[in-house]
Amino acid sequence: MNWYLYLILAYVLILLGFNIYRSFRIKNQEDMMVAGRSLGVRVMVFTLICTWIGSGTFIAGAEFAAKAGWSSLWLPAGAWIGIIIIYFLAAKIRTFGKYTIGDILEVRYGKFARIFGAIALIISFTAIVSYQFKAGGYILSVISDNQISVETGQFITAILVISFTAAAGMMAVAYTDLPNGIIILLACLIATPFVIYNTGGTPALQNLPPDHLKLINQGFGQMPVLKALSYFLATLLLLLGVQSMYQKFYSARTPKDARTAVTLWVIGTIFVETVVIIIAVFAATKFWPEIQLFLQGDTAHGMDPASIVIQSAKRLVPPYVGILLLGAACAVVLSTGMNYLLSPTTNIMRDIYQKTINPNATQAQMVVLQKIMIVILGILAYLLCTKLTSVLEMSYFAYTIYGVAITPALIAALTWKRVTQAAGLASIISGTIVALGLYLAGYIWPQIMIPYGNPNGDPWGIPLIYPAFAISVAALLIVTYLTPAPKMEEIKELFPDRSVK
């Protein structure tokens, strides 16, 4: 063992004690799901940053940057645009003031849309939680110099995330995100100049393949431009519809607080995601021979590109900076895992159990049952994690299925009075079926995948987000204009004026 690991474990134990303390303040469903709608701007900003900045940034994003260079910026750029768009909806979402995305879907599209939306969200978010566990395994293995195996690290991460979330729900998530968010911002700010200096600065970039320095990496598949834009579209659609974010808006003290927090959130998110890519690209100039060995199958002597930021913390910066960067990596895994584990269990309890099974459930029953669901769903995510081979590929799939199934119908529900119940339901179902069907087709008929036979490739060379998104939007538009416009009383909760266009 080493002092890096001891310090990280000490920090985790402090967070655990804090969450046990917070657990005694959970009295009802509103405390568990939306922190009693009590979050001010400061807490909101950091919890929004931690909602989005997770292993998708520090592990998947860094892996992508190490393999592809500057063109990996296409992946986070979609989220940046999404945050800017969501700025104009934040106050309205808080004013609506419910618990889940399903609350919005039911108001506009009926109870079946709520159920199908919950199913798509549960599939996607369980996948996202699973790769947080995988990322935690990577981090603990590197920190401990492989004394803790990746498999053991995954198990430890799963235990921590499940126990933290079950202890105090949104109270634990939001107030754990506050110190975690501060650590993430400080680590990125301080570590970057050290990494650039210790790798030789910009001249060292010539040690990378030429495509690493281009806007579009030609290694992106049969259609590089389409692939690059598919990463952009996947993160854009996820961000616009991600329930964890909406749940934070519902937790804000006022609509004004929600909107102010979004302004600061976009600044923090752009900074962190850009800096992580800078760290990964410059570190790749130093570790490129080791990365090549790994990609060629020599896992004993090579370096997994997914661990490049973690390796940078141990090998390219002073120890006091390294522990801060390692702490940030652990913080994002814990925070994101908690966010995305709480969210689908909120759907299960609110959209399925309370709405269809036991409408008269007491507040105490809802809290206890949600804690049980957190444990169950956490175990399922852990079992999925043991089967994963790439955090990057699983994150792309999770973003895609959620973005095409939920986001078109959700944004239409918030902004378009004319959209109808049948159209929203058709969009949700068709998007889910096409995305999931094409993903599974890669395993059933690998011959349709390009690169040939690779399940993580693209069906017929076309990224699956394009056909899935096109069909989801087409269903929304076509069915809307084939069915009667909704009556004003059906949409008055979201549109208080008296016209439908």
N, C-alpha and C positions, 0 to 999 in steps of 0.2 A: 504494500500500500504506500501512498505518498501524501504529502501535505496538501496537494491540490484536492485530492479526494476527501480528506478530512474536513477541509474548509467548506466544500460543497455540501457534504452531509450535514455539517453544523448549520448551514443556512437553511437546508431543507427541514431540519428539526425545529428551527425557530418558526418557520412557516406553519409547520404542523401544530405547534403549540398555539399559534395565533388562530388557526382555523378551529381548533377545539374550543377556544374561548368564544369565537364567533358563533359556534354551533348552539350555544346556550341562548342566543338572541333570536333563533328561528322559532317563531310562534305560529305562523300560518303559511298558506300557499303563496301569498304575495311576497313574504320575506324570502321564501325558498326560490321562487322563480324570477323575481324582479327586484330583490333587495329592498322591499318596502317602498319602491319608487323614491329613494332618498339620495341618489348619487348626485353630487355636485360636479362642476366642470373639471376640477383637478383630477378626481378619481375617474370621471368619464373619459378624459383624454387618454390616460394610461391604460385603462381597461380596453378601450377601442384599439389602441396600438397593439396590445397583447392578443386581442381577438384575431387580428390579421397576421401579425408577425409570429410565426411559429416554426416548426421544423420544415414547413414548406419554404421558408426563407433560409434558415441556417443550415439545413441539410439538403433538401431538394433543390432549392435555388442555388446553393453553393456547388452542388454536384453538377448542375446544368452549366454554371459559369466555368467550372474547371474543364468541362468537356467541350463547350461551345464558345467561350469567350464573351465578348461584349454583346453579341446577339442574344445572349440570355436575358438581356433587359426587356425583351418582348414579354417575358412571363410576368414580372411585377407591374409593367406599364399599364396593363389592363385594369389593375386594381386602382392605380392612381386616377385614371379617368373615371372609374366607378365611384370613387369617394367624392370627386368633384360633382358628379351628377346627384349623388345621394344627399349632398348638402341642401339641395332645394326641396328634398322630401323629409328631412330629419324632423322638423318641427311638426309636420302633419302626422308623421308616424307616432310621435310622442303624444300628440293631442288625441289620437285614436285610442292610445293607452290600454292595449290588451296585453296578452302574454306571449302569443306565438304567431308565426306566419299564418297558421291555420285559422286564426281569428279573422284575418283579412280575407283569406280565401273563402271562408264560409259566408261572410257578409256579401261578397260579390257573386260567388259561384255555387253556394249551397254546401250541404254537409258532406256529400261524396267527394267534392273537390278538397275539402279539408282532410278527409281520410287518405285519399290518393296522394295528396301533397305531403302528408305526414310520412307515408311509406317511402316516397322518394327521398325525403330528408333523412330519414333513419338510415337508409342504405348508404347514402353519401357520407353522412357525418360519422357513422360507425367506421367507414373506411378511413376517414381523416384521423379519428382517434387511434386507429390501428397503427398508422405510420408515425404518430407521435411516440407510441411505445417503441417502435423500431428505432426511431431516432435517439430516444433515450438510451437504448442499448448500445448504439454506436458511441454516444458521448461517454457513458460510464466505462466502456471498454478502453477507449483512448486515454481517458483521465487516469485510469488505474494501470496503465501500461500492460493491458491485456490480462491482468490478474482477475478482473471480472470479465467473463465472456459476454459477447453481444447478447446471447440468449438469457443469461442471468440478469444483465442490465435491463433487458426488455421487461422481465418479470418484476424487477424492483420498481421500474418506472410505472408499470401498470398498477401496482399496489399503491404507490404514492398518489397517482392521479385519481384513482377510484376512491381512496379514503378521503382525500382532500375535498373532492366534489360532494361525496355523500355526507360529509360532516356538516356543511353549511350552505350548499347550493350557491346562489348568486352572491350571497354575502361573502362566501369564501373566494369565489372567482374574482369579483371586483376588487376586493381589498388585498388579495394576493397579487393582483395585476399591478397595483400601485408601486410597491418596491421593485417588482420584476421589471416594469416598464422603465423605471429610473436606471436600473442596472443595464438594461439593453442599450439605452441611449448613450450612457457614459462609456460603456465598453466599445461601442462602434466608433465613437468620437476619438477615444484615446488610442485604440489599437491600430487604426488605419495608417497613420504616418509611420509607425514602427514597421509594419509589414512592407510598405512601399520602400522604405529605406533599406531594410535588411534583405530584400530580394534584388536590389540593384536599380530600382527606379524604372522609369519608362524605357530605357535602353534594353532592359531584360525582357520586355514584351516580345522582342524578336526571337526569343527562344521557343515561342509557341508557334503552332502551325499558322500559316497566313490567314486561314478562315477565322481564327479566333479574334482577329482585329477588324472583321467586317460586320456590317449591319445585319446581313443575312448569311448565316453559316450554311455552306452548300452540303454539309453533312446531315441536314435536317430531314433527309428522306428523299423520295422521288420528286416531291414538289416543295422545295425549301421555303418559298415565299408563303405558300398556303400553310405550311407547318408553323412557321414563325407567327403568322397571324392567328393561327388556332390557339397558341399559347396565350396571346393577348386576349382573344375572345373568351377563353375559358375563365381567366381570372376576372375579366370584366363582368361576366354574367354571374359568377359566384359572388363577387362583392356586392353587386346590385341586389341580390336576393338572399344573402346569407342571414339565417335566422339569428345567429349569435349576436350580430350587430343590431338587428331590430330589437332583440331582447334587451340590449343595453340602452337603446333609446327609450324603451318602455320603463327602464329603471331610473331615468334621469329625473331630477327634482322638478324641472320645468321644461317646456318646449324650447325656450331660449337657451337653457343650459345644453340641451341636446345639439342645437345648431352651432353654438360656439365651440363645443367639443369637436365637432366634425372639422371645423376650420383648422384647429391645431393638429387634429389627427392626420390630415393629409400631409402636413409638413413633416411630422414625425415619421410617417410611413415611407414617404419618398426618401428621406434621409437614410433610414435604417436599411431599406432594401438595396439602395444604390451602393452604400458602403459595404454591405456584405458581398455584393458582386465584385467590387473593387478588391476587397481582401482575397476572394477566391481566385480571381484572375491573376493577380500579382503572385499569390502563393503558388499557383500552377506553374509559373516560370521557374520556380525553385524545385518543385516536386514532379515536374513533367515526366522524367524517366521512370519514377516510381508509379505514377498514374498509368503510364503505358504498360508496365509490367502487369498491373492489376487487370487492365482491360483485355490483355492478352491471355488471362487466365491464371497468372502466377500470383495468387492471393497471399502466399506466404511471404513474398519479398516486395510485393507491390503495395500501393496505397489506394484504398477505396476513395474515389473522388468525393463521395458523400461526406467524408470525414475531414475535408480539407480545411475548413474553418477551425475545427477542433485541433487538428494538427498544427495549424498556424499559432494557436494560443499557446502551445507547448514548445514550439521550435523557432518561432519568428519574432516573438515579443518578450520583453522582460517579464519575470515571474509575477510581479504585482499587476501587470497589465493582463497577463495570461489568465490569472485567476478571475479577473473581472470578465474577460471574454468567455471563459468556460462557465462562469456563473450565469452570463446572459444566455448561453446556449441551453443550459439546464432550465433557466427561467422560462424561455419561450416554449419548451416542450411541456412543462408543467402547466403553464397558463393556457396554451392552446388546447392541450388535452382536456383540461377542466372545462373550458368554454364549449368545446364540441361534444363533450360527454353530457353536460348539463342540458344542452339544447334539445337533442332528440328525446331525452327522457321527459322533458317538459311537454313535448309533442305527444308522447305516449300517454301521459297522465291527463293532459288538457284536451287533446283532440280525439283520443280514442277512449280512454277509461271514463273520464268525467262526462263526455258528450254522448257516448253510446252504451256504456256498461253500467255506470253508477252515477247518474246525475245528482244524487242526493248525498254524495260522499262528504264527510265532515272535513274541516281544515286539517285536523290531526291525521286522519286517514290519508289525505292527499300527500302530506309531508312524509309520512312513514313509507307509503307505497313508492313515492318517487325515489327515496333513498334505496329501496330494494331494487328498483329498476336501474338505477345508476350502477349498482353492483353487477346486475345481470348483463346489461349492455356492455359494461366495461370488460367483463369476462369474454363476451363474444368478440369484442374488438381485439383482445389479447390473443385469442385463438386465431383470428385472421392475421394478426401481426406475425405469427410464427411461420406463415406461408409466404410472406412478402419477400420479393427479391430486390425491388427498387422503390425507394421512397418517392422518387421523381415520377415514375410511371403511375403509381397508385394515386398520387396527388392529382395528376392530370386527369385521370379517370373520375375521381371523386368530384373535382371541379366541374367536369363536363356534364355528368349525369344530373347534378344539382342545377347547374346553370340552364340547361335546356328544358328541364322538367318544371322548375319552379319560377324562374325569373321572368320569362315572357308574360305569363299569366299574372304574376304579382305586380309587375310594373304597370301592366294594363289596368289592373284593379285599382291602383292608386291614382292613375292619371287619365284614364279614358272612360267616360261615362257610358259610352255606347256598348262596350264589350258585354257579352251576355254570359249567363250561367253555363250554357251548353258549350260555348267557345272556350271558356277557361278550363272546364273539365277535359275537353278534347285535347287542348294544348298540353296539360299536365300528363295525361295518359300517353299520348303519342310520343312526347319527348322522352319519357321514361322508357317506353318499350323500345324505341329505336336505339337510344344510347346503350341500354343494357344488352339488347339483342346483338348489336354490332360488336360490342366488347366480348360477349361470350362466343360469338361466331369465330373469333380469332383462335379460340381454343378447340372448338369443334371442327372447324375447317381451316387449319393453319395455311392451306395453300392459297387462300384469298388475301393473305397478309403480305405487305411489302414493307421492310425487307422480307423476302420469301420465307414463310413458315415461322416467322417471329410473332408470337401472340401480342407483343408490345409494339408491333408495327402499326400500319394503317390499312384498313380494308380497301383493297384495290388502289392503294397509294393515297387515298383521300382521308385526312383526319376526320374521325367519326363525329366531331362536334358540328361539322358543316351540314351533313344530311340530317342529324338529329335536331339541330337548331332550326333549319329550314322547315322541317315538317311541323315542329312545334309552333312556329310563328304562322305558317300557312294555315294550320288548323284553327288558330286563334282568329285570324282575319276572315277566313272563308265562312266558318260557322257563325261568327258574329253577324255577318251580313245576310246569312240565310235564316236567321232567327229574329224574332221581334225584339226591339229595344227594351231594356229593363224599365220598370216603372220607378218613378221618383222615390217612392217609399222603400223600394228595395235597396237603394244606394245612398239614402240620406245620411247614414252615419259617416260616410267618407266625402260626400258632396252635398253640403247643406243648401245650395241654391236650387232653383226649381226648373231647371231645363236639362234635357238629355239629348246629346248630339252624337 
